[in-house]
């Protein structure tokens, strides 16, 4: 039995991790930390876990955590993670970090978009946790940097085209929409019900911190530095991301030729579902699941290709992908705990 700890269990990502771990027979959740809910049962804070999770939240220091589990999920804000992760690694533990602290390979890039990095010596060994691209490295890793939600949808949407070299990467434009849970559980005016419902708005235009993460992975696929345009939007829904991606084709392609590229790239991937020709993904069809649904259209009139990718931002965009990484790191079947059919409606 593999012992698991969740550091930061009281946020939306933390409770989603606890929910998904209930479906993993070879692991056991041993510790869940929360300063806010110290001493309260996790199932009391989140009644959806009633009868499934029977542990109390604890406010523990890192040195008190290490002996409690074999693998830790650090579901804490950026900056906080880099204070915790080094101690866990030094204690011989494996870590899947869900913050941004170890996603970017270059400390200077991180510091441009976030703040000073206090553990840059771990950036070189941290593996970017997108299994569809980095599975073999994840299997061997002790530190996996779980991708951001927007980058997951965008990178999976673009990867087959980039690898095949059929688009001009400098022309990439990304237009993404996310549900309100992407902002976390803490009260904020911008995500209050009355601020979100019946509305639709862009935010952090040309300034979102997920931009360098996308550029890092896209540049890796292209083997040359790439800059993209990215605009996120807030949808009046609780969860889900739909990313619409535009790029200029190097030469004309038919929908059938584009389809062949995607079919070949993702034929062995359990969590990427390609839409049938003429149909496109929607957030309501991936809700509660670890699937990424992808559709595309070759636009002969403009010479562009349009790619659409839908994920649940809390599952494939966060906790589900983290469990997928845990499975790989612990030599478990990759799909363990993650094959639930999406909820609909």
N, C-alpha and C positions, 0 to 999 in steps of 0.2 A: 504494500500500500504506500503510495506516494503522498507525503504530507504537504499540504498547501497552505500558504498564508496570503491574506489580502491586506495590504497596507493602504488604508484609505477606503474602507468598505462602505461608507455611508452615502457616497455619491451615486449618481445614476450608473456609472460604469462599474462601481464596486458591487452594487446589488445585482447587476446583470451578470457579473462574474460568478457571484454566489448562486444565482439561478442556473446558469449553465453547468456549473460544477456538480450540481445535483444529478445530472445525467451522465457523469463520468464514474463508472464503477471502480476504477483502479486508483482513484485519488480520494483524499479526505480533507475537507476544510478544517484546519486545526485552530486557526487564529484569524481574527478580523479586527483591525484597529480603527478607532474613531475617537477623537477627543470630544466631539460634540455629544456623542451618545455613549460615552464610557459607562459600562455597567448595565446597559440595557440590552436585551436580546435583539439580535439582528432581525429576527422575525417579528418583533414588536415594532421596530422602526419601519420595516417593510413587510406588511401582513401577507403579501403574496408568497412569502417564504414559510408561512406557518405550516408546521408538520413536516417540513423538508430540511430546515437548517436549525440546529439547536445549539448555537453558541452565542455568547454575549460579546458585545463590542468591548475592546480594551484599549486604554491609552498607554501604550508601551514605548519605551525607548528602544533604539535599534539593538543595543546589546542584549535586551531582554527577549528580542524576537528570534534571534538566530537559531536557538536550539529547538524552536517550536515547529519548524517546517523545513522541507527540503527545497522547495521552490516557492518564490514569492512573486506575487503581482504587486507592483507599486502603482497604485491608482491615485496618485497625488499630483498636485499642480507642478508645473515646471519650476525649477529652482529648489523646491522641496526634495524632489527625487534625487538630485545630485548630492544631497546631503546624506541620504539613506543608502543608496545603492552601493557605494564603495565598501561600506562596513559589511553589508550582506555578502558581497563577493569575497571579501577577505576572510569571512567565516566559512567559505567553501560552499555557499549556496548558489543556486541558479536564480536568475531574475528575468522576468518579463516586465519591462518598464513601459507604462502607458502614457507617460508625459513626453514632452518634446526634448528632454535633456540629453538624450543620447542618439537621436535620429540623424542629426547633421554631423557629417564626418569632420568638417572644418570648424574649429572653435571660433575662428574669426567671423564666420558666417552666422554661427549661433549668436554670438555677442552683438552682431549688427541688428538682429531681429528680436532678441530676448534681453539677456543681461550677461554679466560676466560669468564665465563657466569656471566652476571651482573644482571640477574633476576631469579636465581635458585628457588626462592620461588613459581614460577608459574609452575614448571615442574611437580609437583605431580598432579595438576588439569588438565593439558593439555591432551586432548584425542587424541590419534593417529588416524588420520582421514581416515582409511580404512573401509568403511561402511560394506563390506562383513565380517569383523571380529568384528567390534566395534560399530555396528549401535545403540544399545541401549544407550551406553555411549555418543555417538555423539548427540543424540536427547536431552539429558539433559545438554550438555556442553555450556559454554560461551567462551571457548578457544579450538579450534581444530587445531592441528598441521597437516597440509596437507602433505601426504607422498611424498617422492622423486619419481622420474620417474622410475629409475631402481628398487628400492624396491617394487613399486606397481606391476610390472610385475613378479618379482621373488616370492614375498610372495603369490600372488594369484596363481601362478603356483604350489607352494609347499604345500599350506595349507591343501588340502584334504589328501595328503599322510602323512603329519606330524601328523594331528589329528588322523588318523587311526593307526599310529605307524607301518607302513609297510616298512619304509626305515630307514637306519642307518644314522641319521642326521649329524654325524661327517664326512661322506663321501661326503657331498654336494659340488659340483663344479658348479659355475655359470659363463657362458660365454655370455656376453650381447653386443649388438650392437645398437648404437643410431645415429640418424640424427644430423646434425650440429646445429640445433636450440636449442639443449640441453645445449649448451655452452652460450646461451644468445645472445643479440643483440649487445653488445659492440664489437668494432673491436678488433680482436686478430689474430695474424699471423697464428696460427694453424687452424683457421676456415675460412680463406680467400678461395675464390673459387678455386684459383690455387693450394692451399695447400690440398684441400679436394677432388676435382673432380678426377676421375680415380685412386683413391687411397683407401687404407683400412689399418688402423693401430690400434694397441692397445695403451692405455694410462693409466697412473696412475695404473700400474700393481701392484696388492697386496697392494694398497695404496689409493683406492678411498674412499671418505668420506661417501658414502652411505653404506659401509660395516657394520658399527656398527648398523645402522638402520635395516638392514636385520637381523642381528644376534639378535637384541633385540626382534623382532617379532617372529622369528623362535624359539628362546629360550622360549618365552612365550607359543607357541603352544606345545613345547616339555616338558615344565616345568623343564628344565635343561639347563645350559649354553651351547651354541653351537658356534663353530667357523667355518666359511666357507671360501672357496677360491673363489675370485671374480675378474674377469678380464673384464673391459669394452673396447669397440672398437668404433671407429668413422667411420660411414658409409658416403659415398658421396651422401646423400639425405638430404632434408630439415627437415623432421620430421618422427618420428617413432622409436620404439624400438622392437627388437626381442631378447628375452632371451632364451638361451638353457641351461637347468639345468640337471645335472647328479647326481644320487645317487644310492647307492647299496641297493637292496631289502633285507629285513630281511629273506624272503623266496620267492620262485618263485611265480609270479603272471602272469596271462594271460592279454592280452589287454582288454578283456571283463571285467575281475575283476577290473582292474584299472579304466575302464570307469564307472563302477557302483559306485566307490568311488567318482568320480568327479560329476557324475549325481546327486547323493544324496546330496553332499555338496553344489552344486550351483543351485539346482532346482528352488529356489525362487529368484535368483539374476538376476535383469534386465540387468546388464551390463557385465555379463560373458557369453561368447558364446563358447561352446565346439565343436571342430571340429569333423566331421564325422570320423568313423574308417578308418585308412589308409590315412587321409589327415592331413595337418599341417598348422598352421597360417602363415600369411605373413603381413608385414607392410602395403602394399598397400590396404589391405582389411579392415583396421581399420582407415584409414587416415581421419582426421577431426571428428572423433567420440569418444564417451566415452566408447566404448567397449574394453574389454580385451578378445582376442581370445586365446584359449588354446588347444593344442594337446599333445599327449603323445605316447610313445612306450615302451612296456616292452621287454627288450633285454634278451632273455633266454640264449644267448651265453655267455654274460658277467655277468649276474645276476644283471644288473642295470636297472633302468627306466630312460628314457629320456623324459623330459617335455619341451615343447616350448610354450612361451607366447608372444603375440604381442599386443602392445598398441600404440596409438599416444601419444608421450611424452608430448605434449602441452595440451592434453585434459584429458584423463584418468590419464596421468602422471602428471598433474598439474591443469590447470584451470577447466576442466570438473569435476574432482573429487572434487575440491573446491566448485563448484556450487552444486554438489550432497550433499556435507556436509552442505552447506547453506540451501538447501531444508529441510534436516532433522532437523537442528537447528531451523528453522522458521516454522516448522509444515506444510510444503508444500509437495505436492506429490514428491516423491524422484526423479522421472524421468523428472520433469519439465525443459524444455529447453534443454534436453539432448538426445532426441530420433531421432536426424537427422541420416539418413542413411549415412554410410561412403562414401566418395568421391572415384570414380573410373572411369577412370584411374587417 
